[in-house]
Amino acid sequence: MKNLKTIIIGSSIAIGLLFACDQSEIKLTNPNQLSPETFFKSSAQLEAAVTASYAYLQDVGNYGRYQFYINDNIGGENYAAGNLEADKVQMINLDVDEANNGNNQYWDHNYKGIGRTNFVIDNEVNFENIDTSEISQRLGEVHFLRALYYFNIVTKYGEAPLVLSSIAIEGGTPKSSVSDIYAAIVTDLNFAANNLPTKVTQEQGRATSGAAWALLGKVLLQSGDADGAKTALAKVTGYSLVDDYRSNFTVAGEHNDESVFEVHYDESTGGGDSWNQDGKGNSETSFRAMEYSGWYNVKPSQDLLDEYEDGDTRYAANFYSIDDSDNGTMTNTSNNGANTFVSGGIGPDDNPAWRKYQNLDNRAAETTDSGINARVIRYADVLLMKAEAEIQSTGGVESVALGYLNQVRARASVNLPAISVVGKAAIMDAIVHERIVELAGEQSRYLDKQRLDGFSYLLPIPNIELSANTNL
């Protein structure tokens, strides 16, 4: 079975060429030029178009760089430790402006991803010589991706243009309401969940029915529909927690039994234009490792560190430190034990640094090309969402909610005492705590604060859109 990492570059270039054709060239139907009317005539061509729709998840506007900065900085999980650039400092200070580079790239790459999915969906009429079962699966993939891109948009901007077609609107698409955007996301995910294969039969890296149900559960929770979320999350089956929590964030642990959906990276593809990725010719690597514990641009906030219970081994799994003063556990070695972090050697201060998603365990220094996949949804997240949906839903049962929560705490490498509190408020407090420590640095806290703490900060629509769209 082909690996998605090995084909996404070529597919992105091909579709990039297709999108680069201007309207006059398409009308002339130049036989030497790709066009929608001539492209979708084989399984391989449809696969290439769908594969290209994944590329903007990899790019710097998303999990290549700004997805983690926007979520972790605004969510309060980071503080500026090194030479952090001004656009990322704005995120920590909650004063992002329309010219912010990260804001511009995040908007741009999510909407370009949406554009690629619309291109495939709009051209279903042109599909030829392709089995109907494959068509259903490929359409399921792009509906899942469009939902994910739009979930990124609506949770960061609120009202925004809802573009569900490749047909251009003069002056640009005006804003749609948050409820309309969520309705479109839910429609896409229901389609995806009912047309995608399971993880057992799907190619690694591609969307599955389990991923669609899990994302639908997350979306419904975020929009306040706990009953709907409970129903969707009950359909996420065939996954389990792995014994070693830390292994979820290494190359060796990619696509394990806990993985629901990941964004692919591969260090062997380094050498492309990592800084200026735009959906084609990508190096398929992430800056996450270099920026978090190579340059030490950011470090985990003290509020985050203080959340860990004494003896919670996830502290040592998620952070490097030079002592065990925070919770009694620590990791202070790197490079297969050859190096030890001491005072003055763990960044610009002696505070703990990020270990999650880092390569330093087995190398002397980070590079700008990290091949560790970004875990978008893990089964631990699903269990904690199931706990939340249960206790928030009509007739929710406290013991059932605590059962989901305590599965996460009972992981072999964590093995913390079960929570046995009583009452909805106390159980919700326990769920919030568990999400903070389990999902630290996984771009979860910003959304959790919106949903559970009344956190209302949103990004401004960036100037690249304001200057181009006269209908905003």
KABEL-V909661 format. One line per field, one symbol per residue. phi: phi as a letter, one per 40 degrees, with the letter a starting at -180 (. if undefined). burial: + if it has 9 or more other ideal C-beta (glycine too) atoms within 8 Angstrom, else -. A space follows every 10 residues. Layout:
phi = ???
burial = ???
//
This chain:
phi = .ccdccbccc cccccdcccc ccccccccfd ccbcadcbcc badcccdccc dcccdccccc cbccacdccc cccccgcbbc bbcccccccd cccfbcbccd ccccccdccc ccccdcccdc cccdcccbgb ccccdccccd ccccccccdc cdcccbbgca cbbbacccbd ghcccbcdcc cccccccccc ccccbccccc bccdgccbcc ccccccdccc dccgbccccd ccccccbgba ccccddccbb ccccfccccb abccbacccd hccccbcaga gccfbbcdcc ccabcfcbbc ccdccccccd gcccccccbc ababccagba bbbaffgcbb cbdgbbhcac cdbcbdgccc dbacacbcbb bcccccbbcc cccccccccc ccccgdbccc dcccdccccc ddcbfcdccb cbhdccccdc cddcccccbd gbfbcdcccc cbbgcbcbcc dccccccbbc cc
burial = --+++-+++- +++++++++- +---++---- ----++--++ -++-++++++ ++++++++++ ++++++++++ ++++++++++ ++-+--++++ ++---+-+-+ -+++++++++ ++++++++++ ++++-++--+ ---+++++++ ++++++++++ +++++++--+ +++------- -+---+---+ ++-+++-+++ +++-++-++- -+--++++++ ++++++++++ ++---++-++ -++-++--+- ++--+-++++ --++-+-+++ +++++++-++ -+-+--+-++ ++++++++++ ++++-+++++ +--++--+-- -+++++++++ ++---++-++ +++++----- +----++--- ++++++++++ +-+--+++++ ++++++++++ ++++++++++ +++--+-+-+ ++++++++++ +-++-+--+- +--+-+++++ ++++++++++ ++++++++++ --------++ ++-+++--+- -+
//
